[in-house]
Amino acid sequence: MDIHKEIDTRGLNCPLPILKAKKALADMDSGELLKVLATDSGSLRDFQAFAKQTGNELVEQQTVGEEFIHVLRRR
């Protein structure tokens, strides 16, 4: 997977991971991939809802230990 941008939101709680992802996606081209690292367990459902609301594709979600990894494709 060719990640174009990665942001680290570890230690931040809702809604900050979503807000930072939204800002990062705004600076990206259509089709590019954004990887978000988070520690907020609520981010799993938050990013699912965010993708549905914005039309960006949630390509992948992983839980690695106490971290959550989200990969979004810019619409």
PDB file of N, CA, C and O in Angstrom:
ATOM      1  N   MET A   1       0.843  -1.182   0.000  1.00  0.00           N
ATOM      2  CA  MET A   1       0.000   0.000   0.000  1.00  0.00           C
ATOM      3  C   MET A   1       0.887   1.244   0.000  1.00  0.00           C
ATOM      4  O   MET A   1       1.815   1.348   0.802  1.00  0.00           O
ATOM      5  N   ASP A   2       0.607   2.167  -0.884  1.00  0.00           N
ATOM      6  CA  ASP A   2       1.420   3.366  -1.048  1.00  0.00           C
ATOM      7  C   ASP A   2       0.800   4.528  -0.267  1.00  0.00           C
ATOM      8  O   ASP A   2      -0.066   5.235  -0.781  1.00  0.00           O
ATOM      9  N   ILE A   3       1.247   4.717   0.968  1.00  0.00           N
ATOM     10  CA  ILE A   3       0.723   5.777   1.832  1.00  0.00           C
ATOM     11  C   ILE A   3       1.344   7.110   1.401  1.00  0.00           C
ATOM     12  O   ILE A   3       2.563   7.219   1.271  1.00  0.00           O
ATOM     13  N   HIS A   4       0.500   8.118   1.182  1.00  0.00           N
ATOM     14  CA  HIS A   4       0.986   9.427   0.741  1.00  0.00           C
ATOM     15  C   HIS A   4       1.250  10.373   1.906  1.00  0.00           C
ATOM     16  O   HIS A   4       2.113  11.247   1.821  1.00  0.00           O
ATOM     17  N   LYS A   5       0.497  10.194   3.001  1.00  0.00           N
ATOM     18  CA  LYS A   5       0.676  11.058   4.163  1.00  0.00           C
ATOM     19  C   LYS A   5       0.316  10.252   5.405  1.00  0.00           C
ATOM     20  O   LYS A   5      -0.585   9.414   5.375  1.00  0.00           O
ATOM     21  N   GLU A   6       1.030  10.515   6.494  1.00  0.00           N
ATOM     22  CA  GLU A   6       0.748   9.841   7.759  1.00  0.00           C
ATOM     23  C   GLU A   6       0.664  10.896   8.855  1.00  0.00           C
ATOM     24  O   GLU A   6       1.487  11.809   8.922  1.00  0.00           O
ATOM     25  N   ILE A   7      -0.349  10.755   9.718  1.00  0.00           N
ATOM     26  CA  ILE A   7      -0.453  11.672  10.854  1.00  0.00           C
ATOM     27  C   ILE A   7      -0.526  10.855  12.142  1.00  0.00           C
ATOM     28  O   ILE A   7      -1.098   9.765  12.175  1.00  0.00           O
ATOM     29  N   ASP A   8       0.059  11.402  13.188  1.00  0.00           N
ATOM     30  CA  ASP A   8       0.113  10.737  14.488  1.00  0.00           C
ATOM     31  C   ASP A   8      -0.830  11.470  15.441  1.00  0.00           C
ATOM     32  O   ASP A   8      -0.565  12.602  15.846  1.00  0.00           O
ATOM     33  N   THR A   9      -1.936  10.806  15.793  1.00  0.00           N
ATOM     34  CA  THR A   9      -2.890  11.417  16.735  1.00  0.00           C
ATOM     35  C   THR A   9      -2.914  10.633  18.043  1.00  0.00           C
ATOM     36  O   THR A   9      -3.876  10.714  18.807  1.00  0.00           O
ATOM     37  N   ARG A  10      -1.849   9.874  18.293  1.00  0.00           N
ATOM     38  CA  ARG A  10      -1.783   9.102  19.539  1.00  0.00           C
ATOM     39  C   ARG A  10      -1.811  10.049  20.726  1.00  0.00           C
ATOM     40  O   ARG A  10      -1.141  11.081  20.736  1.00  0.00           O
ATOM     41  N   GLY A  11      -2.603   9.675  21.731  1.00  0.00           N
ATOM     42  CA  GLY A  11      -2.737  10.502  22.927  1.00  0.00           C
ATOM     43  C   GLY A  11      -3.849  11.527  22.827  1.00  0.00           C
ATOM     44  O   GLY A  11      -4.187  12.172  23.819  1.00  0.00           O
ATOM     45  N   LEU A  12      -4.426  11.688  21.640  1.00  0.00           N
ATOM     46  CA  LEU A  12      -5.519  12.640  21.457  1.00  0.00           C
ATOM     47  C   LEU A  12      -6.860  11.914  21.492  1.00  0.00           C
ATOM     48  O   LEU A  12      -6.989  10.797  20.992  1.00  0.00           O
ATOM     49  N   ASN A  13      -7.854  12.565  22.090  1.00  0.00           N
ATOM     50  CA  ASN A  13      -9.191  11.980  22.159  1.00  0.00           C
ATOM     51  C   ASN A  13     -10.129  12.663  21.189  1.00  0.00           C
ATOM     52  O   ASN A  13      -9.851  13.750  20.682  1.00  0.00           O
ATOM     53  N   CYS A  14     -11.246  11.999  20.943  1.00  0.00           N
ATOM     54  CA  CYS A  14     -12.293  12.509  20.056  1.00  0.00           C
ATOM     55  C   CYS A  14     -12.635  13.944  20.451  1.00  0.00           C
ATOM     56  O   CYS A  14     -12.761  14.224  21.643  1.00  0.00           O
ATOM     57  N   PRO A  15     -12.786  14.841  19.519  1.00  0.00           N
ATOM     58  CA  PRO A  15     -12.821  14.671  18.069  1.00  0.00           C
ATOM     59  C   PRO A  15     -11.499  15.004  17.371  1.00  0.00           C
ATOM     60  O   PRO A  15     -11.467  15.111  16.145  1.00  0.00           O
ATOM     61  N   LEU A  16     -10.419  15.168  18.119  1.00  0.00           N
ATOM     62  CA  LEU A  16      -9.167  15.641  17.520  1.00  0.00           C
ATOM     63  C   LEU A  16      -8.604  14.736  16.420  1.00  0.00           C
ATOM     64  O   LEU A  16      -8.152  15.264  15.404  1.00  0.00           O
ATOM     65  N   PRO A  17      -8.603  13.399  16.560  1.00  0.00           N
ATOM     66  CA  PRO A  17      -8.095  12.581  15.441  1.00  0.00           C
ATOM     67  C   PRO A  17      -8.861  12.819  14.133  1.00  0.00           C
ATOM     68  O   PRO A  17      -8.266  12.881  13.057  1.00  0.00           O
ATOM     69  N   ILE A  18     -10.181  12.948  14.242  1.00  0.00           N
ATOM     70  CA  ILE A  18     -11.007  13.203  13.050  1.00  0.00           C
ATOM     71  C   ILE A  18     -10.692  14.582  12.468  1.00  0.00           C
ATOM     72  O   ILE A  18     -10.548  14.723  11.254  1.00  0.00           O
ATOM     73  N   LEU A  19     -10.588  15.579  13.311  1.00  0.00           N
ATOM     74  CA  LEU A  19     -10.314  16.943  12.837  1.00  0.00           C
ATOM     75  C   LEU A  19      -8.953  17.020  12.144  1.00  0.00           C
ATOM     76  O   LEU A  19      -8.819  17.672  11.109  1.00  0.00           O
ATOM     77  N   LYS A  20      -7.954  16.361  12.708  1.00  0.00           N
ATOM     78  CA  LYS A  20      -6.623  16.364  12.090  1.00  0.00           C
ATOM     79  C   LYS A  20      -6.639  15.601  10.767  1.00  0.00           C
ATOM     80  O   LYS A  20      -5.974  16.001   9.811  1.00  0.00           O
ATOM     81  N   ALA A  21      -7.396  14.503  10.711  1.00  0.00           N
ATOM     82  CA  ALA A  21      -7.511  13.743   9.463  1.00  0.00           C
ATOM     83  C   ALA A  21      -8.218  14.572   8.398  1.00  0.00           C
ATOM     84  O   ALA A  21      -7.809  14.578   7.237  1.00  0.00           O
ATOM     85  N   LYS A  22      -9.271  15.268   8.789  1.00  0.00           N
ATOM     86  CA  LYS A  22     -10.018  16.101   7.851  1.00  0.00           C
ATOM     87  C   LYS A  22      -9.107  17.178   7.253  1.00  0.00           C
ATOM     88  O   LYS A  22      -9.141  17.434   6.049  1.00  0.00           O
ATOM     89  N   LYS A  23      -8.297  17.801   8.106  1.00  0.00           N
ATOM     90  CA  LYS A  23      -7.366  18.840   7.646  1.00  0.00           C
ATOM     91  C   LYS A  23      -6.314  18.250   6.701  1.00  0.00           C
ATOM     92  O   LYS A  23      -5.985  18.849   5.677  1.00  0.00           O
ATOM     93  N   ALA A  24      -5.791  17.074   7.055  1.00  0.00           N
ATOM     94  CA  ALA A  24      -4.774  16.435   6.212  1.00  0.00           C
ATOM     95  C   ALA A  24      -5.357  16.047   4.854  1.00  0.00           C
ATOM     96  O   ALA A  24      -4.709  16.237   3.825  1.00  0.00           O
ATOM     97  N   LEU A  25      -6.574  15.505   4.845  1.00  0.00           N
ATOM     98  CA  LEU A  25      -7.209  15.095   3.592  1.00  0.00           C
ATOM     99  C   LEU A  25      -7.464  16.288   2.673  1.00  0.00           C
ATOM    100  O   LEU A  25      -7.409  16.154   1.451  1.00  0.00           O
ATOM    101  N   ALA A  26      -7.739  17.442   3.252  1.00  0.00           N
ATOM    102  CA  ALA A  26      -8.021  18.642   2.458  1.00  0.00           C
ATOM    103  C   ALA A  26      -6.808  19.056   1.626  1.00  0.00           C
ATOM    104  O   ALA A  26      -6.955  19.682   0.577  1.00  0.00           O
ATOM    105  N   ASP A  27      -5.608  18.704   2.096  1.00  0.00           N
ATOM    106  CA  ASP A  27      -4.373  19.062   1.394  1.00  0.00           C
ATOM    107  C   ASP A  27      -3.890  17.968   0.446  1.00  0.00           C
ATOM    108  O   ASP A  27      -2.808  18.075  -0.131  1.00  0.00           O
ATOM    109  N   MET A  28      -4.695  16.913   0.284  1.00  0.00           N
ATOM    110  CA  MET A  28      -4.283  15.777  -0.539  1.00  0.00           C
ATOM    111  C   MET A  28      -5.074  15.733  -1.838  1.00  0.00           C
ATOM    112  O   MET A  28      -6.144  16.332  -1.949  1.00  0.00           O
ATOM    113  N   ASP A  29      -4.530  15.012  -2.824  1.00  0.00           N
ATOM    114  CA  ASP A  29      -5.210  14.830  -4.105  1.00  0.00           C
ATOM    115  C   ASP A  29      -6.144  13.627  -4.041  1.00  0.00           C
ATOM    116  O   ASP A  29      -5.964  12.730  -3.218  1.00  0.00           O
ATOM    117  N   SER A  30      -7.126  13.622  -4.905  1.00  0.00           N
ATOM    118  CA  SER A  30      -8.078  12.521  -4.988  1.00  0.00           C
ATOM    119  C   SER A  30      -7.348  11.199  -5.227  1.00  0.00           C
ATOM    120  O   SER A  30      -6.470  11.115  -6.086  1.00  0.00           O
ATOM    121  N   GLY A  31      -7.715  10.171  -4.467  1.00  0.00           N
ATOM    122  CA  GLY A  31      -7.120   8.854  -4.620  1.00  0.00           C
ATOM    123  C   GLY A  31      -5.919   8.596  -3.728  1.00  0.00           C
ATOM    124  O   GLY A  31      -5.498   7.449  -3.577  1.00  0.00           O
ATOM    125  N   GLU A  32      -5.359   9.643  -3.133  1.00  0.00           N
ATOM    126  CA  GLU A  32      -4.203   9.454  -2.258  1.00  0.00           C
ATOM    127  C   GLU A  32      -4.632   8.842  -0.924  1.00  0.00           C
ATOM    128  O   GLU A  32      -5.778   8.983  -0.499  1.00  0.00           O
ATOM    129  N   LEU A  33      -3.682   8.155  -0.273  1.00  0.00           N
ATOM    130  CA  LEU A  33      -3.964   7.461   0.978  1.00  0.00           C
ATOM    131  C   LEU A  33      -3.393   8.204   2.178  1.00  0.00           C
ATOM    132  O   LEU A  33      -2.261   8.685   2.152  1.00  0.00           O
ATOM    133  N   LEU A  34      -4.204   8.285   3.234  1.00  0.00           N
ATOM    134  CA  LEU A  34      -3.811   8.897   4.506  1.00  0.00           C
ATOM    135  C   LEU A  34      -3.829   7.816   5.572  1.00  0.00           C
ATOM    136  O   LEU A  34      -4.814   7.094   5.721  1.00  0.00           O
ATOM    137  N   LYS A  35      -2.729   7.710   6.312  1.00  0.00           N
ATOM    138  CA  LYS A  35      -2.653   6.772   7.436  1.00  0.00           C
ATOM    139  C   LYS A  35      -2.729   7.568   8.727  1.00  0.00           C
ATOM    140  O   LYS A  35      -1.991   8.536   8.915  1.00  0.00           O
ATOM    141  N   VAL A  36      -3.634   7.153   9.623  1.00  0.00           N
ATOM    142  CA  VAL A  36      -3.817   7.836  10.896  1.00  0.00           C
ATOM    143  C   VAL A  36      -3.498   6.858  12.025  1.00  0.00           C
ATOM    144  O   VAL A  36      -4.073   5.772  12.096  1.00  0.00           O
ATOM    145  N   LEU A  37      -2.579   7.249  12.905  1.00  0.00           N
ATOM    146  CA  LEU A  37      -2.259   6.464  14.093  1.00  0.00           C
ATOM    147  C   LEU A  37      -3.013   7.074  15.268  1.00  0.00           C
ATOM    148  O   LEU A  37      -2.951   8.283  15.489  1.00  0.00           O
ATOM    149  N   ALA A  38      -3.724   6.241  16.020  1.00  0.00           N
ATOM    150  CA  ALA A  38      -4.529   6.750  17.132  1.00  0.00           C
ATOM    151  C   ALA A  38      -4.467   5.796  18.320  1.00  0.00           C
ATOM    152  O   ALA A  38      -4.147   4.617  18.168  1.00  0.00           O
ATOM    153  N   THR A  39      -4.777   6.321  19.506  1.00  0.00           N
ATOM    154  CA  THR A  39      -4.881   5.489  20.708  1.00  0.00           C
ATOM    155  C   THR A  39      -6.290   5.534  21.292  1.00  0.00           C
ATOM    156  O   THR A  39      -6.589   4.796  22.230  1.00  0.00           O
ATOM    157  N   ASP A  40      -7.143   6.373  20.762  1.00  0.00           N
ATOM    158  CA  ASP A  40      -8.525   6.501  21.239  1.00  0.00           C
ATOM    159  C   ASP A  40      -9.348   5.342  20.675  1.00  0.00           C
ATOM    160  O   ASP A  40      -9.534   5.242  19.462  1.00  0.00           O
ATOM    161  N   SER A  41      -9.845   4.460  21.563  1.00  0.00           N
ATOM    162  CA  SER A  41     -10.609   3.288  21.104  1.00  0.00           C
ATOM    163  C   SER A  41     -11.877   3.691  20.358  1.00  0.00           C
ATOM    164  O   SER A  41     -12.370   2.931  19.524  1.00  0.00           O
ATOM    165  N   GLY A  42     -12.404   4.864  20.646  1.00  0.00           N
ATOM    166  CA  GLY A  42     -13.577   5.364  19.938  1.00  0.00           C
ATOM    167  C   GLY A  42     -13.286   5.733  18.495  1.00  0.00           C
ATOM    168  O   GLY A  42     -14.206   5.941  17.704  1.00  0.00           O
ATOM    169  N   SER A  43     -12.004   5.814  18.151  1.00  0.00           N
ATOM    170  CA  SER A  43     -11.650   6.204  16.782  1.00  0.00           C
ATOM    171  C   SER A  43     -12.086   5.151  15.765  1.00  0.00           C
ATOM    172  O   SER A  43     -12.287   5.484  14.597  1.00  0.00           O
ATOM    173  N   LEU A  44     -12.238   3.903  16.172  1.00  0.00           N
ATOM    174  CA  LEU A  44     -12.684   2.865  15.241  1.00  0.00           C
ATOM    175  C   LEU A  44     -14.045   3.230  14.643  1.00  0.00           C
ATOM    176  O   LEU A  44     -14.204   3.277  13.424  1.00  0.00           O
ATOM    177  N   ARG A  45     -15.011   3.484  15.508  1.00  0.00           N
ATOM    178  CA  ARG A  45     -16.347   3.842  15.004  1.00  0.00           C
ATOM    179  C   ARG A  45     -16.376   5.272  14.457  1.00  0.00           C
ATOM    180  O   ARG A  45     -17.132   5.567  13.531  1.00  0.00           O
ATOM    181  N   ASP A  46     -15.554   6.158  15.027  1.00  0.00           N
ATOM    182  CA  ASP A  46     -15.522   7.544  14.546  1.00  0.00           C
ATOM    183  C   ASP A  46     -15.080   7.616  13.088  1.00  0.00           C
ATOM    184  O   ASP A  46     -15.677   8.348  12.299  1.00  0.00           O
ATOM    185  N   PHE A  47     -14.037   6.862  12.721  1.00  0.00           N
ATOM    186  CA  PHE A  47     -13.547   6.906  11.345  1.00  0.00           C
ATOM    187  C   PHE A  47     -14.502   6.201  10.383  1.00  0.00           C
ATOM    188  O   PHE A  47     -14.581   6.570   9.212  1.00  0.00           O
ATOM    189  N   GLN A  48     -15.227   5.192  10.864  1.00  0.00           N
ATOM    190  CA  GLN A  48     -16.246   4.553  10.024  1.00  0.00           C
ATOM    191  C   GLN A  48     -17.341   5.569   9.682  1.00  0.00           C
ATOM    192  O   GLN A  48     -17.756   5.681   8.528  1.00  0.00           O
ATOM    193  N   ALA A  49     -17.799   6.300  10.689  1.00  0.00           N
ATOM    194  CA  ALA A  49     -18.837   7.313  10.472  1.00  0.00           C
ATOM    195  C   ALA A  49     -18.315   8.457   9.614  1.00  0.00           C
ATOM    196  O   ALA A  49     -19.023   8.950   8.736  1.00  0.00           O
ATOM    197  N   PHE A  50     -17.077   8.880   9.864  1.00  0.00           N
ATOM    198  CA  PHE A  50     -16.468   9.968   9.100  1.00  0.00           C
ATOM    199  C   PHE A  50     -16.408   9.618   7.614  1.00  0.00           C
ATOM    200  O   PHE A  50     -16.725  10.449   6.762  1.00  0.00           O
ATOM    201  N   ALA A  51     -16.001   8.385   7.307  1.00  0.00           N
ATOM    202  CA  ALA A  51     -15.905   7.958   5.912  1.00  0.00           C
ATOM    203  C   ALA A  51     -17.273   7.988   5.235  1.00  0.00           C
ATOM    204  O   ALA A  51     -17.398   8.448   4.099  1.00  0.00           O
ATOM    205  N   LYS A  52     -18.288   7.502   5.926  1.00  0.00           N
ATOM    206  CA  LYS A  52     -19.641   7.496   5.356  1.00  0.00           C
ATOM    207  C   LYS A  52     -20.141   8.919   5.107  1.00  0.00           C
ATOM    208  O   LYS A  52     -20.755   9.196   4.077  1.00  0.00           O
ATOM    209  N   GLN A  53     -19.876   9.809   6.046  1.00  0.00           N
ATOM    210  CA  GLN A  53     -20.378  11.187   5.948  1.00  0.00           C
ATOM    211  C   GLN A  53     -19.653  12.002   4.882  1.00  0.00           C
ATOM    212  O   GLN A  53     -20.253  12.877   4.257  1.00  0.00           O
ATOM    213  N   THR A  54     -18.372  11.724   4.672  1.00  0.00           N
ATOM    214  CA  THR A  54     -17.579  12.576   3.780  1.00  0.00           C
ATOM    215  C   THR A  54     -17.366  11.980   2.392  1.00  0.00           C
ATOM    216  O   THR A  54     -16.968  12.692   1.470  1.00  0.00           O
ATOM    217  N   GLY A  55     -17.624  10.684   2.232  1.00  0.00           N
ATOM    218  CA  GLY A  55     -17.411  10.058   0.938  1.00  0.00           C
ATOM    219  C   GLY A  55     -15.980   9.586   0.717  1.00  0.00           C
ATOM    220  O   GLY A  55     -15.660   9.046  -0.342  1.00  0.00           O
ATOM    221  N   ASN A  56     -15.113   9.788   1.717  1.00  0.00           N
ATOM    222  CA  ASN A  56     -13.761   9.228   1.644  1.00  0.00           C
ATOM    223  C   ASN A  56     -13.857   7.743   1.974  1.00  0.00           C
ATOM    224  O   ASN A  56     -14.689   7.331   2.782  1.00  0.00           O
ATOM    225  N   GLU A  57     -13.002   6.946   1.345  1.00  0.00           N
ATOM    226  CA  GLU A  57     -13.063   5.498   1.547  1.00  0.00           C
ATOM    227  C   GLU A  57     -12.187   5.074   2.719  1.00  0.00           C
ATOM    228  O   GLU A  57     -11.010   5.427   2.788  1.00  0.00           O
ATOM    229  N   LEU A  58     -12.772   4.313   3.637  1.00  0.00           N
ATOM    230  CA  LEU A  58     -12.007   3.724   4.727  1.00  0.00           C
ATOM    231  C   LEU A  58     -11.439   2.406   4.200  1.00  0.00           C
ATOM    232  O   LEU A  58     -12.143   1.399   4.133  1.00  0.00           O
ATOM    233  N   VAL A  59     -10.172   2.424   3.831  1.00  0.00           N
ATOM    234  CA  VAL A  59      -9.535   1.295   3.168  1.00  0.00           C
ATOM    235  C   VAL A  59      -9.218   0.183   4.158  1.00  0.00           C
ATOM    236  O   VAL A  59      -9.372  -0.998   3.849  1.00  0.00           O
ATOM    237  N   GLU A  60      -8.772   0.571   5.357  1.00  0.00           N
ATOM    238  CA  GLU A  60      -8.305  -0.421   6.315  1.00  0.00           C
ATOM    239  C   GLU A  60      -8.355   0.133   7.728  1.00  0.00           C
ATOM    240  O   GLU A  60      -8.138   1.323   7.955  1.00  0.00           O
ATOM    241  N   GLN A  61      -8.650  -0.765   8.686  1.00  0.00           N
ATOM    242  CA  GLN A  61      -8.525  -0.439  10.101  1.00  0.00           C
ATOM    243  C   GLN A  61      -7.836  -1.609  10.771  1.00  0.00           C
ATOM    244  O   GLN A  61      -8.179  -2.765  10.526  1.00  0.00           O
ATOM    245  N   GLN A  62      -6.864  -1.309  11.616  1.00  0.00           N
ATOM    246  CA  GLN A  62      -6.142  -2.349  12.348  1.00  0.00           C
ATOM    247  C   GLN A  62      -5.998  -1.938  13.796  1.00  0.00           C
ATOM    248  O   GLN A  62      -5.916  -0.753  14.119  1.00  0.00           O
ATOM    249  N   THR A  63      -5.969  -2.941  14.668  1.00  0.00           N
ATOM    250  CA  THR A  63      -5.636  -2.713  16.065  1.00  0.00           C
ATOM    251  C   THR A  63      -4.325  -3.430  16.321  1.00  0.00           C
ATOM    252  O   THR A  63      -4.219  -4.642  16.134  1.00  0.00           O
ATOM    253  N   VAL A  64      -3.333  -2.674  16.749  1.00  0.00           N
ATOM    254  CA  VAL A  64      -2.021  -3.231  17.051  1.00  0.00           C
ATOM    255  C   VAL A  64      -1.696  -2.863  18.490  1.00  0.00           C
ATOM    256  O   VAL A  64      -1.327  -1.725  18.782  1.00  0.00           O
ATOM    257  N   GLY A  65      -1.834  -3.827  19.378  1.00  0.00           N
ATOM    258  CA  GLY A  65      -1.650  -3.540  20.799  1.00  0.00           C
ATOM    259  C   GLY A  65      -2.732  -2.560  21.250  1.00  0.00           C
ATOM    260  O   GLY A  65      -3.926  -2.840  21.149  1.00  0.00           O
ATOM    261  N   GLU A  66      -2.292  -1.419  21.743  1.00  0.00           N
ATOM    262  CA  GLU A  66      -3.245  -0.400  22.191  1.00  0.00           C
ATOM    263  C   GLU A  66      -3.380   0.737  21.177  1.00  0.00           C
ATOM    264  O   GLU A  66      -3.938   1.791  21.483  1.00  0.00           O
ATOM    265  N   GLU A  67      -2.866   0.511  19.978  1.00  0.00           N
ATOM    266  CA  GLU A  67      -2.948   1.526  18.926  1.00  0.00           C
ATOM    267  C   GLU A  67      -3.912   1.094  17.831  1.00  0.00           C
ATOM    268  O   GLU A  67      -4.102  -0.093  17.567  1.00  0.00           O
ATOM    269  N   PHE A  68      -4.506   2.089  17.211  1.00  0.00           N
ATOM    270  CA  PHE A  68      -5.458   1.866  16.134  1.00  0.00           C
ATOM    271  C   PHE A  68      -4.927   2.567  14.877  1.00  0.00           C
ATOM    272  O   PHE A  68      -4.528   3.731  14.914  1.00  0.00           O
ATOM    273  N   ILE A  69      -4.934   1.834  13.782  1.00  0.00           N
ATOM    274  CA  ILE A  69      -4.415   2.369  12.523  1.00  0.00           C
ATOM    275  C   ILE A  69      -5.566   2.446  11.530  1.00  0.00           C
ATOM    276  O   ILE A  69      -6.262   1.460  11.289  1.00  0.00           O
ATOM    277  N   HIS A  70      -5.756   3.620  10.964  1.00  0.00           N
ATOM    278  CA  HIS A  70      -6.830   3.848   9.995  1.00  0.00           C
ATOM    279  C   HIS A  70      -6.188   4.323   8.695  1.00  0.00           C
ATOM    280  O   HIS A  70      -5.303   5.178   8.702  1.00  0.00           O
ATOM    281  N   VAL A  71      -6.649   3.753   7.579  1.00  0.00           N
ATOM    282  CA  VAL A  71      -6.156   4.197   6.275  1.00  0.00           C
ATOM    283  C   VAL A  71      -7.355   4.654   5.460  1.00  0.00           C
ATOM    284  O   VAL A  71      -8.293   3.894   5.223  1.00  0.00           O
ATOM    285  N   LEU A  72      -7.304   5.918   5.036  1.00  0.00           N
ATOM    286  CA  LEU A  72      -8.390   6.528   4.262  1.00  0.00           C
ATOM    287  C   LEU A  72      -7.900   6.896   2.873  1.00  0.00           C
ATOM    288  O   LEU A  72      -6.766   7.341   2.695  1.00  0.00           O
ATOM    289  N   ARG A  73      -8.774   6.704   1.890  1.00  0.00           N
ATOM    290  CA  ARG A  73      -8.479   7.138   0.524  1.00  0.00           C
ATOM    291  C   ARG A  73      -9.281   8.414   0.252  1.00  0.00           C
ATOM    292  O   ARG A  73     -10.502   8.439   0.404  1.00  0.00           O
ATOM    293  N   ARG A  74      -8.582   9.454  -0.145  1.00  0.00           N
ATOM    294  CA  ARG A  74      -9.206  10.756  -0.435  1.00  0.00           C
ATOM    295  C   ARG A  74     -10.162  10.611  -1.613  1.00  0.00           C
ATOM    296  O   ARG A  74      -9.803  10.049  -2.647  1.00  0.00           O
ATOM    297  N   ARG A  75     -11.380  11.119  -1.450  1.00  0.00           N
ATOM    298  CA  ARG A  75     -12.375  11.027  -2.528  1.00  0.00           C
ATOM    299  C   ARG A  75     -12.034  11.957  -3.662  1.00  0.00           C
ATOM    300  O   ARG A  75     -12.761  12.012  -4.654  1.00  0.00           O
TER     301      ARG A  75
END
